[in-house]
């Protein structure tokens, strides 16, 4: 039975800049009376200086602690009182704040975002900083330090990128840097990056674009541009660590875990799309190579591969947790066989069709909500200067060939470009019965 090509709908939008540099993207969708607002700031952990890590993520929390006309928690209260939801997230390259609600709430949502863009410093004080610093430190403990294998991303980026490189440290930052952050440091970071000419505002859903634009000009237009926004750091590095990097860690883990990572092609390139499809061939679904050769053959109880796409240089990683009785050396050997198989065993038509079907389903599901479409428009405008890329990404992935996968895999999956982190369970503690221990 031949496959039927899907006709992907195009996302229609307008794109302009206000006088103060704020980029405004609007896309009307009147299927249901819901509207999403997405404010994407071009600031993430890559913009942090050595010794001052974690500030971008700290502001993800600080932005909900009050501003010129809002008290702590008011942002949540206003959105929820309209029947809406809101949240925020931080990555190496951006911080975004987003909310969605019934269409009648659009003006309020725009006012809320403008008030903290232009008036956060009026409410920022030492007490707020100390409270949210503790929240972030506790988050680090829960998600990293006290989680089995939880430090693997930090260990991996430390190995893949030299100290001082913008991607060397993780988004959440170090405990020492969080402790050392002063109110002066925090205010300076906000003043440097949180400005209209360093942001993209996307509005998607059921709304009147003429009225929406008037509200945007009313609330955001009076916020001055920052003419001294620091330049985006250079992140490009070759696919060569100068030799395999290795580290073995004894920790409170239930079984050996192996994490194999590589520098990989930059986000926005054809080669990064190839890595996305290659990752699906390796680990998406029960028919994937890693499931069939590692989990089904009982080398691992869990095995996965993914690419963390970033401007300049991305990184791709495979991880596996050993099945009972399997030593870490054996698991690593078998994982490398599967990864390297993309270089030596051409991807079959069946594998490629299955991988593309999985990716197609994921992306279509993502575009089914106004909130996700708003985020995608902001992302493509901010990182690549072209929100219209959102309409081409899926068709680009669907055009990837087996030959491209083999070529990119041969360039990326080399020993000289590989970092291996191994976690081993700590030896069991022997209790001294003579002392009641």
C-alpha positions in Angstrom: 0.0 0.0 0.0 1.5 3.3 -1.1 1.8 6.2 1.4 -0.4 9.2 0.9 1.4 12.5 1.1 0.0 14.8 3.7 -1.0 18.3 2.7 0.4 20.5 5.5 -1.6 23.6 6.2 0.3 26.9 6.2 0.4 29.2 9.2 -0.6 32.7 8.1 0.9 35.6 10.0 1.9 39.2 10.0 5.4 40.4 11.0 6.5 43.9 11.9 8.7 45.8 14.3 7.6 48.6 16.6 9.6 51.8 16.9 11.3 50.5 20.0 12.4 47.3 18.2 9.9 44.9 19.6 9.1 42.3 16.9 5.3 41.6 16.7 4.0 38.5 15.0 0.2 37.9 14.8 -1.6 34.8 13.5 -5.4 34.7 13.5 -7.1 31.3 14.1 -10.8 31.6 14.8 -11.6 27.9 15.2 -12.1 28.3 19.0 -12.2 31.5 21.1 -8.8 31.1 22.6 -5.7 33.3 22.2 -2.1 32.7 23.2 0.6 35.2 24.0 4.3 34.2 23.7 7.1 36.6 24.6 10.5 35.2 23.7 13.6 37.0 25.0 16.9 36.4 23.3 18.7 35.6 26.5 19.7 32.3 28.0 22.5 30.6 29.8 24.9 31.2 26.8 24.7 34.9 27.6 26.0 34.5 31.2 29.6 35.3 32.1 31.8 32.7 33.9 31.2 33.0 37.6 27.7 34.4 37.1 25.8 31.3 35.8 22.2 30.7 36.5 20.9 34.2 36.1 18.7 33.7 33.1 16.9 30.8 34.7 16.7 32.8 38.0 14.7 35.4 36.1 12.3 32.8 34.9 11.2 32.7 38.5 11.8 36.4 39.3 9.4 37.6 36.6 6.5 36.2 38.6 7.4 38.0 41.8 5.8 41.3 41.0 6.5 44.4 38.9 5.6 48.1 38.8 1.8 47.5 39.2 1.7 43.9 40.3 2.3 42.2 43.6 3.9 38.8 44.1 1.6 36.1 42.6 -0.7 38.7 40.9 0.4 37.5 37.4 -0.9 34.0 38.1 -4.1 35.3 39.7 -5.0 37.5 36.8 -4.5 34.8 34.2 -6.3 32.1 36.2 -9.2 34.4 37.0 -9.8 34.6 33.2 -9.8 30.9 32.9 -6.3 30.9 31.4 -2.9 29.3 32.1 0.7 30.6 32.1 4.2 29.5 32.5 7.8 30.2 31.5 10.9 28.3 30.4 14.6 28.9 30.0 17.2 27.3 27.7 20.8 28.1 26.6 19.5 30.5 24.0 16.2 32.0 25.2 13.8 32.7 28.0 10.1 32.7 27.1 7.0 33.7 29.0 3.6 32.5 27.7 0.0 32.4 28.6 -3.3 31.4 26.9 -6.8 32.2 27.8 -10.3 32.9 26.3 -10.1 35.6 23.8 -11.5 38.3 26.0 -8.4 38.1 28.1 -5.9 39.3 25.5 -5.6 42.9 26.6 -4.9 41.8 30.2 -2.3 39.3 29.1 -0.5 41.9 27.0 -0.6 44.4 29.9 0.8 41.8 32.3 3.8 41.0 30.0 4.5 44.7 29.3 4.4 45.6 33.0 7.1 43.2 33.9 9.2 44.0 30.8 9.2 47.7 31.7 8.7 47.6 35.4 10.3 44.6 37.0 13.2 46.5 38.5 10.7 48.6 40.5 9.7 45.5 42.5 13.0 43.7 42.6 14.6 43.7 46.1 16.9 41.6 48.2 14.1 39.6 49.9 12.6 38.6 46.5 16.1 37.6 45.2 16.9 35.6 48.3 13.5 33.8 48.1 13.8 32.8 44.5 17.5 32.0 44.8 16.5 29.3 47.4 13.7 28.1 45.1 16.2 27.6 42.2 18.8 25.9 44.5 16.1 23.5 45.7 15.1 22.8 42.1 18.8 22.0 41.3 18.8 19.6 44.2 15.6 17.9 43.1 16.3 17.6 39.4 20.1 17.1 39.4 22.0 16.4 42.6 19.4 14.1 44.3 18.2 12.4 41.1 19.8 9.1 39.9 22.0 10.0 36.9 20.8 13.6 37.4 24.1 15.3 36.8 24.8 13.7 33.4 23.8 16.7 31.3 26.1 19.0 33.4 28.9 16.4 33.2 28.4 16.1 29.4 28.4 19.8 28.6 31.5 20.2 30.8 33.2 17.5 28.6 31.9 18.6 25.2 32.6 22.3 25.6 35.7 23.9 27.2 35.5 26.1 30.3 34.5 29.6 29.1 32.5 28.3 26.1 28.9 29.6 26.3 27.5 26.0 26.3 30.0 24.7 29.0 27.6 25.3 31.9 24.0 24.2 32.3 20.9 26.4 32.4 20.3 26.1 36.1 23.8 27.3 37.0 26.1 26.3 39.8 25.4 26.5 43.5 28.4 28.7 44.1 27.3 31.2 41.4 23.8 31.3 42.7 25.0 32.0 46.2 27.3 34.7 45.0 24.7 36.5 42.8 24.2 40.0 44.3 21.2 42.3 43.8 23.5 44.5 41.7 24.4 41.5 39.5 20.8 40.6 39.0 19.6 44.1 38.1 22.5 44.6 35.7 21.6 41.3 33.9 18.0 42.3 33.6 18.9 45.8 32.3 21.2 44.3 29.7 18.9 41.8 28.1 15.2 42.3 28.9 14.3 45.0 26.4 11.8 45.3 23.6 14.5 45.2 20.9 15.7 41.9 22.3 12.3 40.2 22.2 9.7 38.7 19.9 6.0 38.9 20.8 3.7 36.4 19.1 -0.1 36.4 19.4 -2.0 33.4 18.0 -5.6 32.5 18.1 -9.0 34.2 18.0 -8.6 38.0 18.1 -9.0 41.2 16.2 -5.5 42.0 14.8 -6.2 45.7 14.5 -7.3 46.0 18.2 -4.4 43.7 19.3 -1.9 45.9 17.6 -3.3 49.0 19.3 -3.0 47.3 22.7 0.6 46.2 22.0 1.5 49.8 21.0 -0.3 51.1 24.1 1.4 48.9 26.6 4.8 48.0 25.0 5.4 51.0 22.8 6.4 53.3 25.7 9.1 50.9 26.9 12.5 52.3 25.6 14.9 50.2 23.6 18.2 49.2 25.0 20.9 50.4 22.6 23.7 48.5 24.4 22.4 44.9 24.3 25.5 42.7 24.5 26.4 40.8 21.3 25.4 37.2 20.9 28.3 35.0 22.0 30.1 32.9 19.4 29.4 29.3 20.0 30.8 27.5 16.9 33.4 24.7 17.5 34.5 21.8 15.3 33.3 18.2 15.6 36.5 17.2 17.3 37.2 17.1 21.0 40.9 16.3 20.3 40.2 12.7 21.6 37.6 10.8 23.5 36.7 12.4 26.9 35.8 9.9 29.6 34.6 10.1 33.2 33.4 7.4 35.7 31.2 8.4 38.6 30.3 6.4 41.7 26.8 7.5 42.8 23.5 6.4 44.3 22.2 4.8 41.2 20.3 1.5 40.9 22.3 0.2 38.0 25.2 1.1 35.7 24.3 3.9 33.3 26.2 4.9 30.2 25.9 8.3 28.5 27.6 8.8 25.1 27.5 12.3 23.6 28.8 14.1 20.6 29.0 17.6 19.2 26.6 17.8 16.3 25.4 20.2 13.6 23.9 23.6 14.4 20.2 24.2 14.8 18.7 25.5 11.6 20.9 23.5 9.2 20.0 20.6 6.9 22.5 18.5 8.9 20.6 19.1 12.1 17.4 17.9 10.5 19.3 14.8 9.4 20.3 14.2 13.0 16.7 14.5 14.1 15.7 11.8 11.7 18.7 9.7 12.6 17.7 9.9 16.2 14.2 8.7 15.4 15.7 5.7 13.5 17.9 4.9 16.6 15.4 5.2 19.4 11.8 6.3 18.6 9.4 3.4 18.9 9.6 -0.4 19.5 11.0 -0.8 15.9 14.0 1.4 16.5 17.5 0.0 16.5 18.2 0.8 20.1 15.1 -0.9 21.3 15.5 -3.9 19.2 19.2 -4.4 19.8 19.6 -3.2 23.4 16.3 -3.4 25.3 14.9 -6.4 23.5 18.2 -8.3 23.7 18.3 -7.4 27.4 21.4 -5.3 27.5 19.5 -2.3 28.8 16.2 -1.7 30.6 16.1 1.7 28.9 17.9 3.2 25.9 17.4 6.5 24.1 19.0 8.9 21.7 18.2 12.6 21.2 19.7 15.8 19.8 19.7 19.1 21.8 19.6 21.6 18.9 21.4 24.9 19.4 22.7 27.7 17.3 26.4 27.4 16.5 26.7 23.8 17.6 24.3 21.2 18.9 25.0 18.1 20.9 23.6 14.6 20.5 23.5 11.9 23.1 22.6 8.3 23.7 22.0 6.9 27.1 21.3 3.5 28.5 20.6 1.9 31.9 22.1 -1.6 32.2 19.8 -4.6 32.5 20.4 -6.9 35.5 23.7 -8.7 35.3 25.1 -6.5 32.5 28.4 -4.7 33.2 28.8 -1.1 32.1 31.6 -2.1 29.7 29.3 -4.5 27.9 26.5 -1.9 27.7 28.9 0.7 26.3 30.2 -1.7 23.6 26.7 -2.6 22.5 25.5 1.0 22.5 28.4 2.1 20.3 27.7 -0.8 17.9 24.1 0.5 17.5 25.2 4.2 17.1 27.9 3.3 14.6 25.5 1.1 12.6 24.2 4.3 11.0 27.6 4.5 9.3 27.8 1.0 8.1 24.2 -0.3 7.8 22.1 1.9 5.5 18.8 2.9 6.9 16.1 0.8 5.2 13.0 2.2 3.5 10.9 0.6 6.3 13.0 2.2 9.1 13.0 5.6 7.4 9.2 5.5 6.8 8.6 4.5 10.5 10.9 7.3 11.8 9.4 9.9 9.6 5.8 8.9 10.6 6.7 9.2 14.3 8.2 12.7 13.8 5.3 13.8 11.6 2.9 12.8 14.3 4.8 14.6 17.0 5.1 17.9 15.0 1.5 17.9 13.9 0.4 17.3 17.5 2.6 20.3 18.6 1.0 22.6 16.0 -2.5 21.7 17.0 -2.5 24.3 19.8 -2.3 28.0 19.5 0.2 28.1 22.4 2.6 25.9 20.5 2.2 27.7 17.2 3.0 31.0 19.0 6.1 29.5 20.5 7.3 28.2 17.1 6.8 31.6 15.5 8.7 33.3 18.2 11.5 30.7 18.0 12.0 31.0 14.3 11.9 34.7 14.3 14.3 35.0 17.2 16.9 32.4 16.3 16.7 32.5 12.5 15.1 35.8 11.6 12.3 34.1 9.7 9.1 33.1 11.4 8.1 31.5 8.0 10.4 28.6 8.6 7.6 27.1 10.7 5.9 26.2 7.5 8.9 24.4 6.0 10.3 22.4 8.9 8.1 19.3 8.5 8.5 19.0 4.8 12.3 19.4 5.2 12.4 16.5 7.7 10.3 14.3 5.4 12.8 14.8 2.5 15.8 13.4 4.4 17.4 10.4 2.7 19.3 7.3 3.9 22.5 8.6 2.2 22.3 11.9 4.1 22.0 10.0 7.4 25.0 7.8 6.7 27.1 10.8 5.6 26.3 13.0 8.7 26.7 10.0 11.0 30.2 9.4 9.7 31.1 13.0 10.4 29.6 13.2 13.9 30.0 9.7 15.4 33.8 9.5 15.8 35.9 8.6 18.7 37.6 12.1 18.6 34.2 13.7 19.0 32.9 11.5 21.8 32.4 12.1 25.5 31.5 9.1 27.6 30.1 9.4 31.2 29.6 6.2 33.2 27.6 5.9 36.4 28.3 3.0 38.7 26.5 2.1 41.9 28.3 2.9 45.1 29.5 -0.2 47.0 27.1 -1.5 49.5 27.8 -0.2 53.0 28.7 -3.0 55.5 27.1 -2.5 58.9 29.1 -3.2 62.0 26.8 -5.3 64.1 29.1 -5.2 67.1 28.5 -1.4 67.4 24.8 -1.6 66.4 25.5 0.0 63.1 
